[in-house]
Amino acid sequence: MNAAIRLRLWASALRRDWKRHLGTLALFAGVLLTAQLWQTRDVSGGPLPDAALDAALPVLTAGALRQSSLREEIAALQRKHPGQNIGLYVWADWCPICKTLQGTVTGLAQDHPVITVAMQSGPPDHVARYMASRGLTWHTVVDPRSAIPGALGFDAVPAFAVITPEGDLRWPTVGLSSGWGLRLRLWLAR
């Protein structure tokens, strides 16, 4: 029996017996939700802590390097995009999943305000070279000691959360995410 016939038979059986698979799908969704809740259990929701906001760190924007704080960067984006949620993406140059998400984050940053945090990725010149080699033009805070993720409660990368116009942290996630999942988080935090 050729592959096309086997595929049609499998699809026919799936359509006929779809109710049997609901339990499996519910179990799978429950496991994923439980894993997400466990990974984000230490993430502080609500107002951003001052420890995360006020650390003076290097910032890369459009290839230029300057000193700033997360508070100043959020305020600048809020002035530029009033009333919009801001995506906060924490990544590292050594993280393979972060490399997988680079295109997703780049696409998201074209439609929404996004600040990225390069965690434990070395000095600013190393991060700038890495970003240039990958064609990344993100608005990036370089955080070699993980002051921001540590203050927020993120223990792993990649991590994503939404900063509301009021300055609250919402909808954190850790690990592999889809573009529509990140967009949904930005939309739900309204």
PyMOL CGO cylinders between C-alpha atoms (Angstrom):
from pymol import cmd
from pymol.cgo import CYLINDER

trace = [
    CYLINDER, 0.00, 0.00, 0.00, 1.54, 3.34, -0.98, 0.3, 1, 1, 1, 1, 1, 1,
    CYLINDER, 1.54, 3.34, -0.98, 2.03, 6.26, 1.40, 0.3, 1, 1, 1, 1, 1, 1,
    CYLINDER, 2.03, 6.26, 1.40, -0.81, 8.38, -0.01, 0.3, 1, 1, 1, 1, 1, 1,
    CYLINDER, -0.81, 8.38, -0.01, -3.38, 5.66, 0.61, 0.3, 1, 1, 1, 1, 1, 1,
    CYLINDER, -3.38, 5.66, 0.61, -2.05, 5.04, 4.13, 0.3, 1, 1, 1, 1, 1, 1,
    CYLINDER, -2.05, 5.04, 4.13, -2.24, 8.76, 4.87, 0.3, 1, 1, 1, 1, 1, 1,
    CYLINDER, -2.24, 8.76, 4.87, -5.86, 8.93, 3.61, 0.3, 1, 1, 1, 1, 1, 1,
    CYLINDER, -5.86, 8.93, 3.61, -6.83, 5.93, 5.74, 0.3, 1, 1, 1, 1, 1, 1,
    CYLINDER, -6.83, 5.93, 5.74, -5.17, 7.45, 8.80, 0.3, 1, 1, 1, 1, 1, 1,
    CYLINDER, -5.17, 7.45, 8.80, -6.93, 10.81, 8.24, 0.3, 1, 1, 1, 1, 1, 1,
    CYLINDER, -6.93, 10.81, 8.24, -10.26, 9.05, 7.77, 0.3, 1, 1, 1, 1, 1, 1,
    CYLINDER, -10.26, 9.05, 7.77, -9.82, 7.10, 11.01, 0.3, 1, 1, 1, 1, 1, 1,
    CYLINDER, -9.82, 7.10, 11.01, -8.83, 10.30, 12.84, 0.3, 1, 1, 1, 1, 1, 1,
    CYLINDER, -8.83, 10.30, 12.84, -11.96, 12.10, 11.64, 0.3, 1, 1, 1, 1, 1, 1,
    CYLINDER, -11.96, 12.10, 11.64, -14.11, 9.14, 12.64, 0.3, 1, 1, 1, 1, 1, 1,
    CYLINDER, -14.11, 9.14, 12.64, -12.54, 8.66, 16.09, 0.3, 1, 1, 1, 1, 1, 1,
    CYLINDER, -12.54, 8.66, 16.09, -11.66, 12.24, 17.05, 0.3, 1, 1, 1, 1, 1, 1,
    CYLINDER, -11.66, 12.24, 17.05, -13.57, 12.07, 20.34, 0.3, 1, 1, 1, 1, 1, 1,
    CYLINDER, -13.57, 12.07, 20.34, -11.27, 9.30, 21.56, 0.3, 1, 1, 1, 1, 1, 1,
    CYLINDER, -11.27, 9.30, 21.56, -8.31, 11.66, 21.18, 0.3, 1, 1, 1, 1, 1, 1,
    CYLINDER, -8.31, 11.66, 21.18, -9.81, 14.49, 23.26, 0.3, 1, 1, 1, 1, 1, 1,
    CYLINDER, -9.81, 14.49, 23.26, -8.58, 12.91, 26.50, 0.3, 1, 1, 1, 1, 1, 1,
    CYLINDER, -8.58, 12.91, 26.50, -5.06, 12.61, 25.12, 0.3, 1, 1, 1, 1, 1, 1,
    CYLINDER, -5.06, 12.61, 25.12, -5.11, 16.24, 23.96, 0.3, 1, 1, 1, 1, 1, 1,
    CYLINDER, -5.11, 16.24, 23.96, -6.46, 17.40, 27.34, 0.3, 1, 1, 1, 1, 1, 1,
    CYLINDER, -6.46, 17.40, 27.34, -3.73, 15.45, 29.14, 0.3, 1, 1, 1, 1, 1, 1,
    CYLINDER, -3.73, 15.45, 29.14, -1.05, 16.92, 26.85, 0.3, 1, 1, 1, 1, 1, 1,
    CYLINDER, -1.05, 16.92, 26.85, -2.39, 20.46, 27.40, 0.3, 1, 1, 1, 1, 1, 1,
    CYLINDER, -2.39, 20.46, 27.40, -2.50, 19.87, 31.16, 0.3, 1, 1, 1, 1, 1, 1,
    CYLINDER, -2.50, 19.87, 31.16, 1.13, 18.70, 31.23, 0.3, 1, 1, 1, 1, 1, 1,
    CYLINDER, 1.13, 18.70, 31.23, 2.24, 21.75, 29.21, 0.3, 1, 1, 1, 1, 1, 1,
    CYLINDER, 2.24, 21.75, 29.21, 0.30, 24.13, 31.47, 0.3, 1, 1, 1, 1, 1, 1,
    CYLINDER, 0.30, 24.13, 31.47, 1.68, 22.51, 34.62, 0.3, 1, 1, 1, 1, 1, 1,
    CYLINDER, 1.68, 22.51, 34.62, 5.25, 22.76, 33.27, 0.3, 1, 1, 1, 1, 1, 1,
    CYLINDER, 5.25, 22.76, 33.27, 4.74, 26.47, 32.44, 0.3, 1, 1, 1, 1, 1, 1,
    CYLINDER, 4.74, 26.47, 32.44, 3.30, 27.20, 35.87, 0.3, 1, 1, 1, 1, 1, 1,
    CYLINDER, 3.30, 27.20, 35.87, 6.23, 25.41, 37.53, 0.3, 1, 1, 1, 1, 1, 1,
    CYLINDER, 6.23, 25.41, 37.53, 8.84, 27.27, 35.43, 0.3, 1, 1, 1, 1, 1, 1,
    CYLINDER, 8.84, 27.27, 35.43, 7.28, 30.67, 36.15, 0.3, 1, 1, 1, 1, 1, 1,
    CYLINDER, 7.28, 30.67, 36.15, 6.43, 30.06, 39.82, 0.3, 1, 1, 1, 1, 1, 1,
    CYLINDER, 6.43, 30.06, 39.82, 9.06, 32.57, 41.03, 0.3, 1, 1, 1, 1, 1, 1,
    CYLINDER, 9.06, 32.57, 41.03, 8.24, 35.28, 38.49, 0.3, 1, 1, 1, 1, 1, 1,
    CYLINDER, 8.24, 35.28, 38.49, 6.92, 38.38, 40.19, 0.3, 1, 1, 1, 1, 1, 1,
    CYLINDER, 6.92, 38.38, 40.19, 3.63, 39.48, 38.71, 0.3, 1, 1, 1, 1, 1, 1,
    CYLINDER, 3.63, 39.48, 38.71, 2.30, 42.97, 39.20, 0.3, 1, 1, 1, 1, 1, 1,
    CYLINDER, 2.30, 42.97, 39.20, 4.50, 46.05, 39.49, 0.3, 1, 1, 1, 1, 1, 1,
    CYLINDER, 4.50, 46.05, 39.49, 8.07, 45.60, 38.32, 0.3, 1, 1, 1, 1, 1, 1,
    CYLINDER, 8.07, 45.60, 38.32, 10.54, 45.55, 41.23, 0.3, 1, 1, 1, 1, 1, 1,
    CYLINDER, 10.54, 45.55, 41.23, 12.92, 48.52, 41.53, 0.3, 1, 1, 1, 1, 1, 1,
    CYLINDER, 12.92, 48.52, 41.53, 15.90, 46.14, 41.53, 0.3, 1, 1, 1, 1, 1, 1,
    CYLINDER, 15.90, 46.14, 41.53, 15.03, 45.18, 37.95, 0.3, 1, 1, 1, 1, 1, 1,
    CYLINDER, 15.03, 45.18, 37.95, 14.21, 48.71, 36.83, 0.3, 1, 1, 1, 1, 1, 1,
    CYLINDER, 14.21, 48.71, 36.83, 17.03, 50.85, 38.18, 0.3, 1, 1, 1, 1, 1, 1,
    CYLINDER, 17.03, 50.85, 38.18, 20.25, 48.97, 37.40, 0.3, 1, 1, 1, 1, 1, 1,
    CYLINDER, 20.25, 48.97, 37.40, 22.42, 51.03, 35.02, 0.3, 1, 1, 1, 1, 1, 1,
    CYLINDER, 22.42, 51.03, 35.02, 23.27, 48.73, 32.14, 0.3, 1, 1, 1, 1, 1, 1,
    CYLINDER, 23.27, 48.73, 32.14, 24.56, 49.02, 28.57, 0.3, 1, 1, 1, 1, 1, 1,
    CYLINDER, 24.56, 49.02, 28.57, 21.85, 49.29, 25.91, 0.3, 1, 1, 1, 1, 1, 1,
    CYLINDER, 21.85, 49.29, 25.91, 22.23, 48.48, 22.20, 0.3, 1, 1, 1, 1, 1, 1,
    CYLINDER, 22.23, 48.48, 22.20, 19.80, 50.27, 19.88, 0.3, 1, 1, 1, 1, 1, 1,
    CYLINDER, 19.80, 50.27, 19.88, 20.31, 50.40, 16.12, 0.3, 1, 1, 1, 1, 1, 1,
    CYLINDER, 20.31, 50.40, 16.12, 23.98, 49.51, 16.56, 0.3, 1, 1, 1, 1, 1, 1,
    CYLINDER, 23.98, 49.51, 16.56, 24.63, 52.34, 19.06, 0.3, 1, 1, 1, 1, 1, 1,
    CYLINDER, 24.63, 52.34, 19.06, 25.80, 51.64, 22.61, 0.3, 1, 1, 1, 1, 1, 1,
    CYLINDER, 25.80, 51.64, 22.61, 24.74, 53.77, 25.57, 0.3, 1, 1, 1, 1, 1, 1,
    CYLINDER, 24.74, 53.77, 25.57, 24.11, 53.45, 29.32, 0.3, 1, 1, 1, 1, 1, 1,
    CYLINDER, 24.11, 53.45, 29.32, 20.54, 53.37, 30.60, 0.3, 1, 1, 1, 1, 1, 1,
    CYLINDER, 20.54, 53.37, 30.60, 18.19, 51.48, 32.88, 0.3, 1, 1, 1, 1, 1, 1,
    CYLINDER, 18.19, 51.48, 32.88, 15.22, 49.28, 32.14, 0.3, 1, 1, 1, 1, 1, 1,
    CYLINDER, 15.22, 49.28, 32.14, 12.97, 51.95, 33.70, 0.3, 1, 1, 1, 1, 1, 1,
    CYLINDER, 12.97, 51.95, 33.70, 14.27, 54.56, 31.21, 0.3, 1, 1, 1, 1, 1, 1,
    CYLINDER, 14.27, 54.56, 31.21, 13.94, 52.18, 28.26, 0.3, 1, 1, 1, 1, 1, 1,
    CYLINDER, 13.94, 52.18, 28.26, 10.36, 51.25, 29.17, 0.3, 1, 1, 1, 1, 1, 1,
    CYLINDER, 10.36, 51.25, 29.17, 9.46, 54.93, 29.58, 0.3, 1, 1, 1, 1, 1, 1,
    CYLINDER, 9.46, 54.93, 29.58, 10.96, 55.75, 26.16, 0.3, 1, 1, 1, 1, 1, 1,
    CYLINDER, 10.96, 55.75, 26.16, 8.96, 52.95, 24.50, 0.3, 1, 1, 1, 1, 1, 1,
    CYLINDER, 8.96, 52.95, 24.50, 5.78, 54.01, 26.32, 0.3, 1, 1, 1, 1, 1, 1,
    CYLINDER, 5.78, 54.01, 26.32, 6.22, 57.55, 25.01, 0.3, 1, 1, 1, 1, 1, 1,
    CYLINDER, 6.22, 57.55, 25.01, 6.76, 56.20, 21.51, 0.3, 1, 1, 1, 1, 1, 1,
    CYLINDER, 6.76, 56.20, 21.51, 3.84, 53.71, 21.75, 0.3, 1, 1, 1, 1, 1, 1,
    CYLINDER, 3.84, 53.71, 21.75, 1.33, 55.20, 24.23, 0.3, 1, 1, 1, 1, 1, 1,
    CYLINDER, 1.33, 55.20, 24.23, -1.17, 52.78, 25.72, 0.3, 1, 1, 1, 1, 1, 1,
    CYLINDER, -1.17, 52.78, 25.72, 0.47, 49.69, 24.19, 0.3, 1, 1, 1, 1, 1, 1,
    CYLINDER, 0.47, 49.69, 24.19, 1.84, 46.66, 25.98, 0.3, 1, 1, 1, 1, 1, 1,
    CYLINDER, 1.84, 46.66, 25.98, 5.58, 46.06, 25.71, 0.3, 1, 1, 1, 1, 1, 1,
    CYLINDER, 5.58, 46.06, 25.71, 7.10, 42.63, 25.18, 0.3, 1, 1, 1, 1, 1, 1,
    CYLINDER, 7.10, 42.63, 25.18, 10.08, 41.76, 27.39, 0.3, 1, 1, 1, 1, 1, 1,
    CYLINDER, 10.08, 41.76, 27.39, 12.21, 38.96, 25.93, 0.3, 1, 1, 1, 1, 1, 1,
    CYLINDER, 12.21, 38.96, 25.93, 15.13, 37.52, 27.92, 0.3, 1, 1, 1, 1, 1, 1,
    CYLINDER, 15.13, 37.52, 27.92, 17.68, 35.53, 25.91, 0.3, 1, 1, 1, 1, 1, 1,
    CYLINDER, 17.68, 35.53, 25.91, 21.32, 34.43, 25.83, 0.3, 1, 1, 1, 1, 1, 1,
    CYLINDER, 21.32, 34.43, 25.83, 23.77, 33.90, 22.98, 0.3, 1, 1, 1, 1, 1, 1,
    CYLINDER, 23.77, 33.90, 22.98, 24.62, 30.41, 24.27, 0.3, 1, 1, 1, 1, 1, 1,
    CYLINDER, 24.62, 30.41, 24.27, 20.96, 29.25, 24.36, 0.3, 1, 1, 1, 1, 1, 1,
    CYLINDER, 20.96, 29.25, 24.36, 19.94, 26.98, 21.45, 0.3, 1, 1, 1, 1, 1, 1,
    CYLINDER, 19.94, 26.98, 21.45, 16.21, 27.56, 21.96, 0.3, 1, 1, 1, 1, 1, 1,
    CYLINDER, 16.21, 27.56, 21.96, 16.83, 31.32, 21.91, 0.3, 1, 1, 1, 1, 1, 1,
    CYLINDER, 16.83, 31.32, 21.91, 18.44, 30.90, 18.48, 0.3, 1, 1, 1, 1, 1, 1,
    CYLINDER, 18.44, 30.90, 18.48, 15.32, 29.05, 17.33, 0.3, 1, 1, 1, 1, 1, 1,
    CYLINDER, 15.32, 29.05, 17.33, 13.12, 31.95, 18.48, 0.3, 1, 1, 1, 1, 1, 1,
    CYLINDER, 13.12, 31.95, 18.48, 15.16, 34.75, 16.87, 0.3, 1, 1, 1, 1, 1, 1,
    CYLINDER, 15.16, 34.75, 16.87, 12.95, 34.97, 13.77, 0.3, 1, 1, 1, 1, 1, 1,
    CYLINDER, 12.95, 34.97, 13.77, 9.81, 34.88, 15.89, 0.3, 1, 1, 1, 1, 1, 1,
    CYLINDER, 9.81, 34.88, 15.89, 11.01, 37.72, 18.13, 0.3, 1, 1, 1, 1, 1, 1,
    CYLINDER, 11.01, 37.72, 18.13, 12.19, 39.75, 15.13, 0.3, 1, 1, 1, 1, 1, 1,
    CYLINDER, 12.19, 39.75, 15.13, 8.73, 39.41, 13.56, 0.3, 1, 1, 1, 1, 1, 1,
    CYLINDER, 8.73, 39.41, 13.56, 7.04, 40.33, 16.83, 0.3, 1, 1, 1, 1, 1, 1,
    CYLINDER, 7.04, 40.33, 16.83, 9.27, 43.42, 17.20, 0.3, 1, 1, 1, 1, 1, 1,
    CYLINDER, 9.27, 43.42, 17.20, 8.14, 44.64, 13.77, 0.3, 1, 1, 1, 1, 1, 1,
    CYLINDER, 8.14, 44.64, 13.77, 4.53, 44.83, 14.99, 0.3, 1, 1, 1, 1, 1, 1,
    CYLINDER, 4.53, 44.83, 14.99, 4.85, 45.53, 18.74, 0.3, 1, 1, 1, 1, 1, 1,
    CYLINDER, 4.85, 45.53, 18.74, 7.25, 47.35, 21.05, 0.3, 1, 1, 1, 1, 1, 1,
    CYLINDER, 7.25, 47.35, 21.05, 9.75, 44.82, 22.41, 0.3, 1, 1, 1, 1, 1, 1,
    CYLINDER, 9.75, 44.82, 22.41, 12.74, 45.18, 24.74, 0.3, 1, 1, 1, 1, 1, 1,
    CYLINDER, 12.74, 45.18, 24.74, 15.17, 42.27, 24.84, 0.3, 1, 1, 1, 1, 1, 1,
    CYLINDER, 15.17, 42.27, 24.84, 17.61, 41.45, 27.62, 0.3, 1, 1, 1, 1, 1, 1,
    CYLINDER, 17.61, 41.45, 27.62, 20.84, 39.64, 26.73, 0.3, 1, 1, 1, 1, 1, 1,
    CYLINDER, 20.84, 39.64, 26.73, 21.48, 37.63, 29.89, 0.3, 1, 1, 1, 1, 1, 1,
    CYLINDER, 21.48, 37.63, 29.89, 24.96, 36.26, 30.68, 0.3, 1, 1, 1, 1, 1, 1,
    CYLINDER, 24.96, 36.26, 30.68, 26.11, 36.77, 27.10, 0.3, 1, 1, 1, 1, 1, 1,
    CYLINDER, 26.11, 36.77, 27.10, 29.29, 38.69, 27.78, 0.3, 1, 1, 1, 1, 1, 1,
    CYLINDER, 29.29, 38.69, 27.78, 30.29, 42.33, 27.46, 0.3, 1, 1, 1, 1, 1, 1,
    CYLINDER, 30.29, 42.33, 27.46, 28.37, 44.73, 25.18, 0.3, 1, 1, 1, 1, 1, 1,
    CYLINDER, 28.37, 44.73, 25.18, 30.87, 44.51, 22.30, 0.3, 1, 1, 1, 1, 1, 1,
    CYLINDER, 30.87, 44.51, 22.30, 30.52, 40.70, 22.23, 0.3, 1, 1, 1, 1, 1, 1,
    CYLINDER, 30.52, 40.70, 22.23, 26.70, 40.96, 22.26, 0.3, 1, 1, 1, 1, 1, 1,
    CYLINDER, 26.70, 40.96, 22.26, 26.83, 43.61, 19.50, 0.3, 1, 1, 1, 1, 1, 1,
    CYLINDER, 26.83, 43.61, 19.50, 29.03, 41.37, 17.31, 0.3, 1, 1, 1, 1, 1, 1,
    CYLINDER, 29.03, 41.37, 17.31, 26.76, 38.38, 17.95, 0.3, 1, 1, 1, 1, 1, 1,
    CYLINDER, 26.76, 38.38, 17.95, 23.65, 40.38, 17.07, 0.3, 1, 1, 1, 1, 1, 1,
    CYLINDER, 23.65, 40.38, 17.07, 25.30, 41.78, 13.93, 0.3, 1, 1, 1, 1, 1, 1,
    CYLINDER, 25.30, 41.78, 13.93, 26.37, 38.30, 12.81, 0.3, 1, 1, 1, 1, 1, 1,
    CYLINDER, 26.37, 38.30, 12.81, 22.77, 37.08, 13.18, 0.3, 1, 1, 1, 1, 1, 1,
    CYLINDER, 22.77, 37.08, 13.18, 21.20, 40.20, 11.63, 0.3, 1, 1, 1, 1, 1, 1,
    CYLINDER, 21.20, 40.20, 11.63, 19.39, 41.12, 14.85, 0.3, 1, 1, 1, 1, 1, 1,
    CYLINDER, 19.39, 41.12, 14.85, 18.37, 44.77, 15.23, 0.3, 1, 1, 1, 1, 1, 1,
    CYLINDER, 18.37, 44.77, 15.23, 16.63, 44.39, 18.57, 0.3, 1, 1, 1, 1, 1, 1,
    CYLINDER, 16.63, 44.39, 18.57, 16.42, 47.03, 21.30, 0.3, 1, 1, 1, 1, 1, 1,
    CYLINDER, 16.42, 47.03, 21.30, 18.67, 45.16, 23.77, 0.3, 1, 1, 1, 1, 1, 1,
    CYLINDER, 18.67, 45.16, 23.77, 19.72, 45.71, 27.36, 0.3, 1, 1, 1, 1, 1, 1,
    CYLINDER, 19.72, 45.71, 27.36, 23.01, 43.87, 28.01, 0.3, 1, 1, 1, 1, 1, 1,
    CYLINDER, 23.01, 43.87, 28.01, 22.82, 42.23, 31.42, 0.3, 1, 1, 1, 1, 1, 1,
    CYLINDER, 22.82, 42.23, 31.42, 25.99, 40.15, 32.03, 0.3, 1, 1, 1, 1, 1, 1,
    CYLINDER, 25.99, 40.15, 32.03, 25.10, 39.37, 35.66, 0.3, 1, 1, 1, 1, 1, 1,
    CYLINDER, 25.10, 39.37, 35.66, 21.37, 38.65, 35.15, 0.3, 1, 1, 1, 1, 1, 1,
    CYLINDER, 21.37, 38.65, 35.15, 20.25, 41.49, 37.42, 0.3, 1, 1, 1, 1, 1, 1,
    CYLINDER, 20.25, 41.49, 37.42, 16.96, 41.97, 35.54, 0.3, 1, 1, 1, 1, 1, 1,
    CYLINDER, 16.96, 41.97, 35.54, 15.93, 38.31, 35.10, 0.3, 1, 1, 1, 1, 1, 1,
    CYLINDER, 15.93, 38.31, 35.10, 17.01, 37.56, 38.67, 0.3, 1, 1, 1, 1, 1, 1,
    CYLINDER, 17.01, 37.56, 38.67, 14.92, 40.41, 40.09, 0.3, 1, 1, 1, 1, 1, 1,
    CYLINDER, 14.92, 40.41, 40.09, 11.93, 39.29, 38.02, 0.3, 1, 1, 1, 1, 1, 1,
    CYLINDER, 11.93, 39.29, 38.02, 12.27, 35.62, 39.00, 0.3, 1, 1, 1, 1, 1, 1,
    CYLINDER, 12.27, 35.62, 39.00, 13.27, 34.17, 35.62, 0.3, 1, 1, 1, 1, 1, 1,
    CYLINDER, 13.27, 34.17, 35.62, 15.66, 31.27, 36.18, 0.3, 1, 1, 1, 1, 1, 1,
    CYLINDER, 15.66, 31.27, 36.18, 15.96, 30.12, 32.57, 0.3, 1, 1, 1, 1, 1, 1,
    CYLINDER, 15.96, 30.12, 32.57, 16.00, 31.40, 29.01, 0.3, 1, 1, 1, 1, 1, 1,
    CYLINDER, 16.00, 31.40, 29.01, 14.31, 32.10, 26.74, 0.3, 1, 1, 1, 1, 1, 1,
    CYLINDER, 14.31, 32.10, 26.74, 11.74, 33.96, 28.79, 0.3, 1, 1, 1, 1, 1, 1,
    CYLINDER, 11.74, 33.96, 28.79, 9.00, 36.34, 27.73, 0.3, 1, 1, 1, 1, 1, 1,
    CYLINDER, 9.00, 36.34, 27.73, 6.57, 38.55, 29.62, 0.3, 1, 1, 1, 1, 1, 1,
    CYLINDER, 6.57, 38.55, 29.62, 4.34, 41.52, 28.94, 0.3, 1, 1, 1, 1, 1, 1,
    CYLINDER, 4.34, 41.52, 28.94, 4.82, 44.93, 30.54, 0.3, 1, 1, 1, 1, 1, 1,
    CYLINDER, 4.82, 44.93, 30.54, 1.49, 46.78, 30.63, 0.3, 1, 1, 1, 1, 1, 1,
    CYLINDER, 1.49, 46.78, 30.63, 1.19, 50.57, 30.20, 0.3, 1, 1, 1, 1, 1, 1,
    CYLINDER, 1.19, 50.57, 30.20, 0.77, 50.75, 33.99, 0.3, 1, 1, 1, 1, 1, 1,
    CYLINDER, 0.77, 50.75, 33.99, 4.17, 49.05, 34.45, 0.3, 1, 1, 1, 1, 1, 1,
    CYLINDER, 4.17, 49.05, 34.45, 2.88, 45.66, 35.58, 0.3, 1, 1, 1, 1, 1, 1,
    CYLINDER, 2.88, 45.66, 35.58, 4.42, 42.35, 34.53, 0.3, 1, 1, 1, 1, 1, 1,
    CYLINDER, 4.42, 42.35, 34.53, 1.90, 39.89, 33.07, 0.3, 1, 1, 1, 1, 1, 1,
    CYLINDER, 1.90, 39.89, 33.07, 1.71, 36.54, 31.23, 0.3, 1, 1, 1, 1, 1, 1,
    CYLINDER, 1.71, 36.54, 31.23, 5.26, 35.23, 31.80, 0.3, 1, 1, 1, 1, 1, 1,
    CYLINDER, 5.26, 35.23, 31.80, 6.48, 32.19, 29.92, 0.3, 1, 1, 1, 1, 1, 1,
    CYLINDER, 6.48, 32.19, 29.92, 9.75, 30.27, 29.82, 0.3, 1, 1, 1, 1, 1, 1,
    CYLINDER, 9.75, 30.27, 29.82, 10.97, 28.06, 27.00, 0.3, 1, 1, 1, 1, 1, 1,
    CYLINDER, 10.97, 28.06, 27.00, 9.93, 27.59, 23.41, 0.3, 1, 1, 1, 1, 1, 1,
    CYLINDER, 9.93, 27.59, 23.41, 6.96, 29.72, 22.36, 0.3, 1, 1, 1, 1, 1, 1,
    CYLINDER, 6.96, 29.72, 22.36, 5.17, 30.35, 19.10, 0.3, 1, 1, 1, 1, 1, 1,
    CYLINDER, 5.17, 30.35, 19.10, 4.74, 33.73, 17.48, 0.3, 1, 1, 1, 1, 1, 1,
    CYLINDER, 4.74, 33.73, 17.48, 0.98, 33.56, 17.88, 0.3, 1, 1, 1, 1, 1, 1,
    CYLINDER, 0.98, 33.56, 17.88, 1.44, 32.58, 21.54, 0.3, 1, 1, 1, 1, 1, 1,
    CYLINDER, 1.44, 32.58, 21.54, 3.58, 35.66, 22.20, 0.3, 1, 1, 1, 1, 1, 1,
    CYLINDER, 3.58, 35.66, 22.20, 1.11, 37.88, 20.32, 0.3, 1, 1, 1, 1, 1, 1,
    CYLINDER, 1.11, 37.88, 20.32, -1.77, 36.37, 22.28, 0.3, 1, 1, 1, 1, 1, 1,
    CYLINDER, -1.77, 36.37, 22.28, 0.00, 37.25, 25.55, 0.3, 1, 1, 1, 1, 1, 1,
    CYLINDER, 0.00, 37.25, 25.55, 0.43, 40.85, 24.40, 0.3, 1, 1, 1, 1, 1, 1,
    CYLINDER, 0.43, 40.85, 24.40, -3.25, 41.00, 23.48, 0.3, 1, 1, 1, 1, 1, 1,
    CYLINDER, -3.25, 41.00, 23.48, -4.52, 39.32, 26.69, 0.3, 1, 1, 1, 1, 1, 1,
    CYLINDER, -4.52, 39.32, 26.69, -2.61, 41.69, 28.96, 0.3, 1, 1, 1, 1, 1, 1,
    CYLINDER, -2.61, 41.69, 28.96, -4.78, 44.64, 27.87, 0.3, 1, 1, 1, 1, 1, 1,
]
cmd.load_cgo(trace, "trace")
